[in-house]
């Protein structure tokens, strides 16, 4: 977990939570009395959001620590499966998600920041020549390894449609996806660059190459069922802009 100002936060309380199918981790920050509390949902998506031991970690939580301190929020964070997230946030089970705003279930049920809080780059990986993939239609007729629960910026719905003739091979983790690729289960893997680098651990298989597909922006996404959802989002945005301007 990222560190925050010692003058503001000196006490940590760790709470173990469980999701429907994935063990969750929660962290509560000590903060001034009266601070609004947010329930944050996240998915296991290292190095952006993931769990270390029983603690939420990753670059987006490091950012949220600073923003929450500045905006006057406390929060707990729980890891849940992506499919549950896409319904739990609109239902108001959670207040905040830091990630894509494109899932259809978010439309009309959430509000998202105007500016992205991070950008991730999606590549097509293969052993040897990798075909140029510039649009989802380029995947038609191909066998592709994908990560379970990833929406791929809205592409997954299209790939799941049998009419589009994409044969999908599911991987539970980034490491398993690499094993499937090197084991010849499919010639193509869709994966974001930083998780791929982490999965490789500095050991690049012979012949591994990649071509960029697209960039995917990540946002603050707030459930409309959160009290004063628009106000919560505005405070998060204002504190993020302030911290970035100061170089924090």
ZAGUKOL-882357 format. One record per atom (N, C-alpha, C): residue in three letters; atom name; x, y, z. Coordinates in steps of 0.1 Angstrom, whole numbers, always signed. Layout:
# ZAGUKOL-882357
ALA, CA, X, Y, Z
...
This chain:
# ZAGUKOL-882357
UNK, N, +8, -12, +0
UNK, CA, +0, +0, +0
UNK, C, +9, +12, +0
UNK, N, +5, +23, -7
UNK, CA, +13, +35, -8
UNK, C, +12, +42, +6
UNK, N, +22, +50, +9
UNK, CA, +23, +57, +21
UNK, C, +16, +71, +20
UNK, N, +10, +76, +31
UNK, CA, +4, +89, +31
UNK, C, +11, +97, +42
UNK, N, +7, +110, +42
UNK, CA, +13, +119, +51
UNK, C, +12, +114, +66
UNK, N, +23, +113, +73
UNK, CA, +23, +108, +86
UNK, C, +15, +118, +96
UNK, N, +15, +131, +92
UNK, CA, +8, +140, +101
UNK, C, -7, +139, +100
UNK, N, -12, +133, +89
UNK, CA, -26, +131, +87
UNK, C, -31, +117, +91
UNK, N, -22, +107, +88
UNK, CA, -27, +93, +90
UNK, C, -16, +86, +98
UNK, N, -19, +82, +110
UNK, CA, -9, +75, +118
UNK, C, -14, +61, +122
UNK, N, -27, +59, +121
UNK, CA, -33, +46, +125
UNK, C, -38, +38, +114
UNK, N, -35, +26, +113
UNK, CA, -41, +17, +102
UNK, C, -49, +6, +109
UNK, N, -61, +3, +103
UNK, CA, -69, -8, +108
UNK, C, -72, -17, +96
UNK, N, -67, -29, +97
UNK, CA, -69, -38, +86
UNK, C, -81, -47, +89
UNK, N, -90, -48, +79
UNK, CA, -102, -56, +81
UNK, C, -103, -67, +70
UNK, N, -105, -79, +73
UNK, CA, -106, -90, +63
UNK, C, -120, -91, +58
UNK, N, -122, -90, +45
UNK, CA, -135, -91, +39
UNK, C, -135, -102, +29
UNK, N, -146, -108, +25
UNK, CA, -146, -118, +15
UNK, C, -157, -114, +4
UNK, N, -153, -117, -8
UNK, CA, -163, -115, -19
UNK, C, -170, -128, -22
UNK, N, -178, -128, -33
UNK, CA, -185, -140, -36
UNK, C, -176, -152, -40
UNK, N, -166, -149, -48
UNK, CA, -157, -160, -52
UNK, C, -142, -156, -50
UNK, N, -139, -144, -46
UNK, CA, -125, -140, -45
UNK, C, -123, -134, -31
UNK, N, -113, -138, -24
UNK, CA, -110, -132, -11
UNK, C, -107, -118, -12
UNK, N, -114, -109, -4
UNK, CA, -112, -95, -5
UNK, C, -102, -90, +6
UNK, N, -98, -78, +4
UNK, CA, -89, -72, +14
UNK, C, -94, -58, +16
UNK, N, -95, -53, +29
UNK, CA, -100, -40, +31
UNK, C, -90, -32, +40
UNK, N, -89, -19, +38
UNK, CA, -81, -11, +46
UNK, C, -88, +2, +50
UNK, N, -88, +5, +63
UNK, CA, -95, +17, +67
UNK, C, -85, +27, +72
UNK, N, -85, +39, +67
UNK, CA, -76, +50, +72
UNK, C, -82, +57, +83
UNK, N, -74, +60, +93
UNK, CA, -78, +69, +104
UNK, C, -78, +83, +98
UNK, N, -88, +91, +101
UNK, CA, -90, +104, +95
UNK, C, -98, +113, +104
UNK, N, -98, +126, +102
UNK, CA, -105, +135, +110
UNK, C, -120, +131, +112
UNK, N, -126, +134, +124
UNK, CA, -140, +130, +126
UNK, C, -148, +137, +116
UNK, N, -159, +130, +111
UNK, CA, -168, +136, +101
UNK, C, -164, +134, +87
UNK, N, -152, +128, +84
UNK, CA, -148, +126, +70
UNK, C, -158, +116, +64
UNK, N, -162, +118, +51
UNK, CA, -171, +109, +44
UNK, C, -163, +96, +41
UNK, N, -170, +84, +43
UNK, CA, -164, +71, +41
UNK, C, -168, +66, +27
UNK, N, -159, +61, +20
UNK, CA, -162, +55, +7
UNK, C, -158, +40, +7
UNK, N, -167, +32, +1
UNK, CA, -165, +18, -1
UNK, C, -160, +16, -15
UNK, N, -147, +12, -16
UNK, CA, -140, +11, -29
UNK, C, -140, -4, -34
UNK, N, -144, -7, -46
UNK, CA, -143, -20, -52
UNK, C, -131, -20, -61
UNK, N, -124, -31, -62
UNK, CA, -113, -32, -71
UNK, C, -111, -46, -76
UNK, N, -105, -48, -87
UNK, CA, -102, -61, -93
UNK, C, -87, -64, -92
UNK, N, -83, -76, -93
UNK, CA, -69, -80, -92
UNK, C, -63, -77, -106
UNK, N, -57, -65, -107
UNK, CA, -52, -61, -120
UNK, C, -38, -54, -118
UNK, N, -28, -62, -113
UNK, CA, -15, -57, -110
UNK, C, -8, -51, -123
UNK, N, -1, -41, -122
UNK, CA, +4, -34, -110
UNK, C, -5, -22, -106
UNK, N, -17, -21, -112
UNK, CA, -26, -10, -109
UNK, C, -34, -11, -96
UNK, N, -41, -22, -95
UNK, CA, -48, -26, -83
UNK, C, -46, -41, -80
UNK, N, -42, -44, -68
UNK, CA, -41, -59, -65
UNK, C, -40, -60, -50
UNK, N, -38, -72, -45
UNK, CA, -38, -75, -31
UNK, C, -24, -80, -27
UNK, N, -18, -74, -17
UNK, CA, -6, -79, -12
UNK, C, -8, -84, +3
UNK, N, -8, -97, +5
UNK, CA, -12, -102, +18
UNK, C, -27, -100, +20
UNK, N, -30, -91, +29
UNK, CA, -44, -88, +31
UNK, C, -47, -73, +28
UNK, N, -38, -67, +21
UNK, CA, -38, -52, +19
UNK, C, -40, -48, +4
UNK, N, -49, -39, +1
UNK, CA, -49, -34, -13
UNK, C, -36, -27, -16
UNK, N, -32, -29, -28
UNK, CA, -19, -23, -32
UNK, C, -20, -19, -47
UNK, N, -9, -12, -52
UNK, CA, -9, -9, -66
UNK, C, -8, +6, -68
UNK, N, -5, +10, -80
UNK, CA, -3, +25, -83
UNK, C, -15, +33, -81
UNK, N, -27, +27, -84
UNK, CA, -39, +35, -83
UNK, C, -43, +37, -68
UNK, N, -40, +28, -59
UNK, CA, -42, +30, -45
UNK, C, -32, +40, -39
UNK, N, -20, +40, -45
UNK, CA, -10, +50, -40
UNK, C, -15, +64, -43
UNK, N, -21, +65, -55
UNK, CA, -27, +78, -59
UNK, C, -40, +81, -50
UNK, N, -48, +71, -48
UNK, CA, -60, +73, -40
UNK, C, -57, +77, -26
UNK, N, -46, +72, -20
UNK, CA, -42, +76, -6
UNK, C, -41, +91, -5
UNK, N, -34, +97, -15
UNK, CA, -31, +111, -14
UNK, C, -44, +119, -17
UNK, N, -51, +114, -27
UNK, CA, -64, +122, -30
UNK, C, -74, +121, -19
UNK, N, -76, +110, -13
UNK, CA, -85, +108, -2
UNK, C, -81, +117, +10
UNK, N, -68, +117, +13
UNK, CA, -64, +126, +24
UNK, C, -67, +140, +21
UNK, N, -64, +145, +9
UNK, CA, -67, +159, +5
UNK, C, -81, +162, +5
UNK, N, -90, +153, +0
UNK, CA, -104, +156, -2
UNK, C, -112, +153, +11
UNK, N, -106, +147, +21
UNK, CA, -113, +145, +33
UNK, C, -122, +132, +33
UNK, N, -117, +122, +26
UNK, CA, -124, +109, +26
UNK, C, -116, +99, +34
UNK, N, -124, +89, +40
UNK, CA, -118, +77, +44
UNK, C, -123, +66, +35
UNK, N, -116, +55, +34
UNK, CA, -122, +44, +25
UNK, C, -118, +30, +30
UNK, N, -126, +21, +26
UNK, CA, -122, +7, +27
UNK, C, -122, +1, +13
UNK, N, -114, -8, +10
UNK, CA, -113, -14, -4
UNK, C, -114, -29, -3
UNK, N, -122, -34, -13
UNK, CA, -124, -49, -13
UNK, C, -122, -54, -27
UNK, N, -115, -64, -29
UNK, CA, -113, -71, -42
UNK, C, -125, -80, -45
UNK, N, -130, -79, -56
UNK, CA, -142, -87, -60
UNK, C, -140, -91, -75
UNK, N, -146, -102, -79
UNK, CA, -145, -106, -94
UNK, C, -151, -95, -103
UNK, N, -146, -93, -115
UNK, CA, -150, -83, -124
UNK, C, -165, -84, -127
UNK, N, -170, -96, -129
UNK, CA, -185, -97, -132
UNK, C, -194, -93, -121
UNK, N, -189, -95, -109
UNK, CA, -197, -90, -97
UNK, C, -196, -75, -96
UNK, N, -184, -70, -99
UNK, CA, -182, -55, -99
UNK, C, -192, -48, -108
UNK, N, -194, -53, -120
UNK, CA, -202, -46, -130
UNK, C, -216, -45, -125
UNK, N, -221, -53, -116
UNK, CA, -234, -51, -110
UNK, C, -234, -45, -97
UNK, N, -224, -48, -88
UNK, CA, -224, -43, -75
UNK, C, -222, -28, -74
UNK, N, -214, -22, -83
UNK, CA, -213, -7, -83
UNK, C, -226, +0, -87
UNK, N, -232, -4, -98
UNK, CA, -245, +2, -101
UNK, C, -256, +0, -90
UNK, N, -255, -11, -83
UNK, CA, -265, -14, -72
UNK, C, -263, -7, -60
UNK, N, -251, +0, -59
UNK, CA, -248, +8, -47
UNK, C, -241, +0, -36
UNK, N, -237, -12, -39
UNK, CA, -230, -20, -29
UNK, C, -216, -14, -26
UNK, N, -211, -7, -36
UNK, CA, -198, +0, -34
UNK, C, -200, +14, -40
UNK, N, -192, +23, -35
UNK, CA, -193, +37, -40
UNK, C, -183, +41, -51
UNK, N, -172, +35, -51
UNK, CA, -161, +39, -61
UNK, C, -154, +27, -67
UNK, N, -151, +29, -80
UNK, CA, -142, +20, -87
UNK, C, -133, +28, -95
UNK, N, -120, +24, -96
UNK, CA, -110, +31, -104
UNK, C, -107, +22, -116
UNK, N, -112, +25, -127
UNK, CA, -110, +16, -139
UNK, C, -118, +21, -151
UNK, N, -121, +12, -160
UNK, CA, -128, +16, -172
UNK, C, -143, +20, -168
UNK, N, -148, +29, -177
UNK, CA, -162, +33, -175
UNK, C, -171, +28, -185
UNK, N, -166, +19, -194
UNK, CA, -173, +14, -206
UNK, C, -183, +3, -204
UNK, N, -183, -5, -193
UNK, CA, -193, -16, -191
UNK, C, -207, -11, -193
UNK, N, -215, -18, -201
UNK, CA, -229, -14, -203
UNK, C, -237, -11, -190
UNK, N, -234, -19, -180
UNK, CA, -241, -18, -167
UNK, C, -239, -5, -160
UNK, N, -228, +2, -164
UNK, CA, -224, +15, -158
UNK, C, -232, +26, -164
UNK, N, -237, +24, -176
UNK, CA, -244, +35, -183
UNK, C, -257, +39, -175
UNK, N, -258, +52, -171
UNK, CA, -270, +57, -164
UNK, C, -270, +53, -150
UNK, N, -261, +45, -145
UNK, CA, -261, +41, -131
UNK, C, -248, +47, -123
UNK, N, -239, +52, -130
UNK, CA, -227, +57, -124
UNK, C, -223, +71, -130
UNK, N, -214, +78, -124
UNK, CA, -208, +90, -129
UNK, C, -193, +88, -129
UNK, N, -187, +93, -140
UNK, CA, -172, +91, -141
UNK, C, -165, +104, -143
UNK, N, -152, +104, -139
UNK, CA, -144, +116, -140
UNK, C, -143, +121, -154
UNK, N, -142, +134, -156
UNK, CA, -140, +139, -170
UNK, C, -127, +136, -176
UNK, N, -117, +136, -168
UNK, CA, -103, +133, -172
UNK, C, -99, +119, -167
UNK, N, -91, +111, -175
UNK, CA, -86, +98, -170
UNK, C, -76, +100, -158
UNK, N, -76, +90, -149
UNK, CA, -66, +91, -138
UNK, C, -54, +82, -142
UNK, N, -55, +74, -152
UNK, CA, -43, +67, -157
UNK, C, -47, +61, -171
UNK, N, -37, +58, -179
UNK, CA, -38, +52, -192
UNK, C, -30, +39, -193
UNK, N, -37, +29, -198
UNK, CA, -29, +16, -200
UNK, C, -29, +12, -215
UNK, N, -19, +5, -219
UNK, CA, -17, +2, -233
UNK, C, -19, -13, -236
UNK, N, -28, -15, -245
UNK, CA, -32, -29, -249
UNK, C, -24, -33, -261
UNK, N, -17, -45, -260
UNK, CA, -10, -51, -271
UNK, C, -15, -64, -275
UNK, N, -12, -68, -287
UNK, CA, -14, -82, -291
UNK, C, +0, -89, -291
UNK, N, +1, -100, -284
UNK, CA, +14, -107, -282
UNK, C, +14, -120, -289
UNK, N, +25, -124, -294
UNK, CA, +26, -137, -301
UNK, C, +41, -141, -302
UNK, N, +43, -154, -306
UNK, CA, +56, -159, -309
UNK, C, +59, -158, -324
UNK, N, +68, -149, -327
UNK, CA, +70, -147, -341
UNK, C, +62, -135, -346
UNK, N, +58, -136, -359
UNK, CA, +50, -125, -365
UNK, C, +36, -124, -358
UNK, N, +33, -111, -354
UNK, CA, +20, -108, -348
UNK, C, +12, -100, -358
UNK, N, +0, -104, -362
UNK, CA, -8, -96, -371
UNK, C, -12, -83, -365
UNK, N, -13, -73, -374
UNK, CA, -17, -59, -369
UNK, C, -32, -60, -366
UNK, N, -35, -56, -353
UNK, CA, -49, -55, -348
UNK, C, -52, -41, -345
UNK, N, -59, -34, -354
UNK, CA, -62, -20, -352
UNK, C, -77, -18, -348
UNK, N, -85, -28, -350
UNK, CA, -99, -27, -347
UNK, C, -104, -41, -343
UNK, N, -114, -43, -336
UNK, CA, -118, -56, -331
UNK, C, -122, -65, -342
UNK, N, -126, -60, -353
UNK, CA, -130, -69, -365
UNK, C, -118, -76, -370
UNK, N, -106, -71, -367
UNK, CA, -93, -78, -372
UNK, C, -92, -91, -365
UNK, N, -99, -94, -354
UNK, CA, -98, -106, -346
UNK, C, -107, -117, -352
UNK, N, -115, -114, -361
UNK, CA, -125, -124, -367
UNK, C, -117, -135, -373
UNK, N, -121, -148, -370
UNK, CA, -114, -159, -375
UNK, C, -101, -164, -368
UNK, N, -98, -156, -357
UNK, CA, -85, -159, -350
UNK, C, -88, -166, -337
UNK, N, -78, -174, -332
UNK, CA, -79, -180, -318
UNK, C, -71, -171, -309
UNK, N, -77, -167, -298
UNK, CA, -71, -156, -290
UNK, C, -72, -160, -275
UNK, N, -61, -158, -268
UNK, CA, -60, -159, -254
UNK, C, -64, -146, -247
UNK, N, -74, -147, -238
UNK, CA, -79, -135, -231
UNK, C, -79, -138, -216
UNK, N, -79, -127, -208
UNK, CA, -79, -128, -193
UNK, C, -94, -128, -189
UNK, N, -98, -137, -181
UNK, CA, -111, -138, -176
UNK, C, -115, -125, -168
UNK, N, -127, -119, -172
UNK, CA, -131, -108, -165
UNK, C, -127, -94, -171
UNK, N, -117, -95, -180
UNK, CA, -113, -82, -187
UNK, C, -123, -78, -197
UNK, N, -127, -66, -198
UNK, CA, -136, -61, -208
UNK, C, -129, -56, -221
UNK, N, -116, -54, -220
UNK, CA, -108, -50, -231
UNK, C, -114, -37, -238
UNK, N, -118, -28, -229
UNK, CA, -123, -15, -234
UNK, C, -136, -17, -242
UNK, N, -144, -27, -239
UNK, CA, -156, -30, -246
UNK, C, -155, -40, -257
UNK, N, -143, -45, -260
UNK, CA, -141, -55, -271
UNK, C, -147, -69, -267
UNK, N, -146, -72, -254
UNK, CA, -150, -86, -250
UNK, C, -164, -89, -254
UNK, N, -173, -80, -252
UNK, CA, -187, -83, -256
UNK, C, -188, -87, -271
UNK, N, -180, -80, -279
UNK, CA, -180, -83, -294
UNK, C, -173, -97, -296
UNK, N, -162, -100, -289
UNK, CA, -155, -112, -291
UNK, C, -164, -124, -287
UNK, N, -172, -122, -277
UNK, CA, -181, -133, -272
UNK, C, -192, -137, -281
UNK, N, -195, -128, -291
UNK, CA, -206, -131, -300
UNK, C, -201, -141, -310
UNK, N, -208, -153, -311
UNK, CA, -204, -163, -320
UNK, C, -204, -159, -335
UNK, N, -212, -149, -338
UNK, CA, -213, -144, -352
UNK, C, -200, -138, -356
UNK, N, -191, -134, -347
UNK, CA, -179, -127, -350
UNK, C, -167, -136, -352
UNK, N, -169, -149, -349
UNK, CA, -160, -160, -352
UNK, C, -146, -158, -345
UNK, N, -146, -155, -333
UNK, CA, -134, -154, -325
UNK, C, -133, -166, -315
UNK, N, -123, -174, -316
UNK, CA, -122, -186, -307
UNK, C, -114, -181, -295
UNK, N, -120, -181, -283
UNK, CA, -114, -175, -271
UNK, C, -108, -187, -262
UNK, N, -96, -185, -257
UNK, CA, -90, -193, -247
UNK, C, -89, -185, -234
UNK, N, -95, -189, -224
UNK, CA, -96, -181, -211
UNK, C, -84, -184, -203
UNK, N, -78, -174, -197
UNK, CA, -68, -175, -187
UNK, C, -72, -168, -174
UNK, N, -69, -174, -163
UNK, CA, -73, -168, -150
UNK, C, -64, -158, -145
UNK, N, -51, -159, -149
UNK, CA, -41, -149, -144
UNK, C, -32, -146, -156
UNK, N, -24, -135, -155
UNK, CA, -15, -131, -165
UNK, C, -4, -141, -167
UNK, N, +0, -148, -156
UNK, CA, +11, -158, -157
UNK, C, +5, -170, -165
UNK, N, -7, -174, -162
UNK, CA, -13, -185, -170
UNK, C, -14, -182, -184
UNK, N, -18, -169, -187
UNK, CA, -19, -165, -201
UNK, C, -6, -167, -209
UNK, N, +5, -163, -203
UNK, CA, +18, -165, -209
UNK, C, +21, -179, -211
UNK, N, +18, -188, -202
UNK, CA, +20, -202, -203
UNK, C, +12, -208, -215
UNK, N, -1, -203, -216
UNK, CA, -9, -208, -227
UNK, C, -3, -204, -240
UNK, N, +2, -192, -241
UNK, CA, +8, -187, -253
UNK, C, +20, -195, -257
UNK, N, +30, -196, -248
UNK, CA, +42, -203, -250
UNK, C, +40, -218, -252
UNK, N, +29, -223, -247
UNK, CA, +25, -237, -248
UNK, C, +18, -240, -261
UNK, N, +15, -230, -269
UNK, CA, +9, -232, -282
UNK, C, -6, -234, -282
UNK, N, -13, -230, -271
UNK, CA, -27, -231, -271
UNK, C, -34, -222, -280
UNK, N, -28, -210, -283
UNK, CA, -34, -201, -293
UNK, C, -22, -192, -297
UNK, N, -23, -187, -309
UNK, CA, -11, -179, -315
UNK, C, -11, -164, -310
UNK, N, -22, -160, -303
UNK, CA, -23, -146, -300
UNK, C, -28, -144, -286
UNK, N, -23, -134, -279
UNK, CA, -27, -131, -265
UNK, C, -29, -116, -265
UNK, N, -41, -112, -260
UNK, CA, -44, -98, -257
UNK, C, -41, -95, -243
UNK, N, -32, -85, -241
UNK, CA, -27, -82, -227
UNK, C, -22, -68, -227
UNK, N, -24, -62, -215
UNK, CA, -19, -48, -213
UNK, C, -4, -49, -209
UNK, N, +4, -39, -213
UNK, CA, +18, -40, -212
UNK, C, +24, -42, -198
UNK, N, +19, -34, -188
UNK, CA, +25, -35, -175
UNK, C, +22, -48, -168
UNK, N, +10, -53, -169
UNK, CA, +8, -67, -163
UNK, C, +15, -78, -171
UNK, N, +17, -76, -184
UNK, CA, +25, -86, -191
UNK, C, +40, -85, -187
UNK, N, +45, -74, -185
UNK, CA, +59, -73, -180
UNK, C, +61, -79, -167
UNK, N, +51, -77, -158
UNK, CA, +52, -83, -145
UNK, C, +51, -98, -145
UNK, N, +42, -103, -154
UNK, CA, +40, -117, -155
UNK, C, +53, -124, -161
UNK, N, +60, -117, -170
UNK, CA, +72, -122, -175
UNK, C, +84, -122, -165
UNK, N, +84, -113, -156
UNK, CA, +94, -113, -146
UNK, C, +108, -111, -151
UNK, N, +109, -104, -162
UNK, CA, +122, -102, -168
UNK, C, +127, -113, -177
UNK, N, +120, -124, -178
UNK, CA, +124, -135, -187
UNK, C, +115, -135, -199
UNK, N, +120, -131, -210
UNK, CA, +113, -130, -223
UNK, C, +114, -143, -231
UNK, N, +103, -150, -233
UNK, CA, +104, -162, -242
UNK, C, +110, -159, -255
UNK, N, +117, -169, -261
UNK, CA, +123, -167, -274
UNK, C, +112, -164, -285
UNK, N, +114, -154, -292
UNK, CA, +105, -151, -303
UNK, C, +93, -142, -299
UNK, N, +92, -139, -286
UNK, CA, +80, -131, -282
UNK, C, +80, -117, -288
UNK, N, +70, -114, -294
UNK, CA, +69, -100, -300
UNK, C, +55, -95, -297
UNK, N, +53, -82, -299
UNK, CA, +40, -76, -297
UNK, C, +38, -64, -306
UNK, N, +25, -61, -308
UNK, CA, +21, -49, -316
UNK, C, +10, -42, -308
UNK, N, +11, -28, -308
UNK, CA, +1, -21, -300
UNK, C, -12, -22, -307
UNK, N, -23, -22, -298
UNK, CA, -36, -22, -303
UNK, C, -43, -9, -300
UNK, N, -43, -5, -287
UNK, CA, -50, +7, -283
UNK, C, -45, +11, -269
UNK, N, -49, +23, -266
UNK, CA, -48, +28, -252
UNK, C, -61, +28, -245
UNK, N, -62, +24, -233
UNK, CA, -74, +24, -225
UNK, C, -73, +33, -213
UNK, N, -82, +43, -212
UNK, CA, -81, +52, -201
UNK, C, -89, +46, -189
UNK, N, -84, +49, -177
UNK, CA, -90, +46, -165
UNK, C, -96, +58, -158
UNK, N, -107, +57, -151
UNK, CA, -114, +68, -145
UNK, C, -118, +65, -131
UNK, N, -121, +76, -123
UNK, CA, -129, +74, -111
UNK, C, -144, +72, -116
UNK, N, -150, +61, -111
UNK, CA, -164, +58, -114
UNK, C, -171, +56, -101
UNK, N, -181, +65, -99
UNK, CA, -189, +66, -87
UNK, C, -203, +61, -89
UNK, N, -208, +53, -81
UNK, CA, -222, +48, -81
UNK, C, -231, +60, -79
UNK, N, -242, +61, -87
UNK, CA, -252, +71, -85
UNK, C, -260, +69, -72
UNK, N, -259, +57, -66
UNK, CA, -265, +55, -53
UNK, C, -257, +60, -41
UNK, N, -245, +64, -44
UNK, CA, -237, +70, -33
UNK, C, -243, +84, -30
UNK, N, -244, +87, -17
UNK, CA, -249, +100, -13
UNK, C, -241, +111, -19
UNK, N, -247, +121, -26
UNK, CA, -240, +132, -32
UNK, C, -230, +127, -41
UNK, N, -233, +118, -50
UNK, CA, -224, +112, -59
UNK, C, -216, +122, -68
UNK, N, -223, +132, -73
UNK, CA, -217, +142, -81
UNK, C, -207, +150, -73
UNK, N, -210, +153, -60
UNK, CA, -201, +160, -51
UNK, C, -189, +152, -48
UNK, N, -191, +139, -45
UNK, CA, -180, +130, -43
UNK, C, -170, +130, -54
UNK, N, -175, +129, -66
UNK, CA, -167, +129, -78
UNK, C, -160, +142, -80
UNK, N, -166, +153, -78
UNK, CA, -160, +166, -79
UNK, C, -149, +168, -69
UNK, N, -150, +163, -57
UNK, CA, -140, +164, -47
UNK, C, -128, +156, -51
UNK, N, -130, +144, -56
UNK, CA, -119, +135, -61
UNK, C, -112, +142, -72
UNK, N, -119, +147, -82
UNK, CA, -113, +154, -93
UNK, C, -105, +166, -89
UNK, N, -110, +174, -80
UNK, CA, -104, +186, -76
UNK, C, -90, +183, -69
UNK, N, -91, +173, -60
UNK, CA, -79, +169, -52
UNK, C, -69, +163, -62
UNK, N, -73, +155, -71
UNK, CA, -64, +149, -81
UNK, C, -57, +160, -89
UNK, N, -64, +170, -94
UNK, CA, -58, +181, -101
UNK, C, -48, +189, -93
UNK, N, -52, +191, -80
UNK, CA, -43, +198, -71
UNK, C, -30, +191, -69
UNK, N, -31, +178, -66
UNK, CA, -19, +170, -63
UNK, C, -10, +169, -76
UNK, N, -16, +168, -87
UNK, CA, -8, +167, -99
UNK, C, -1, +180, -102
UNK, N, -8, +191, -100
UNK, CA, -2, +204, -102
UNK, C, +10, +207, -93
UNK, N, +9, +201, -81
UNK, CA, +20, +203, -71
UNK, C, +31, +193, -73
UNK, N, +29, +184, -83
UNK, CA, +39, +174, -86
UNK, C, +39, +162, -77
UNK, N, +28, +160, -70
UNK, CA, +26, +149, -60
UNK, C, +21, +136, -67
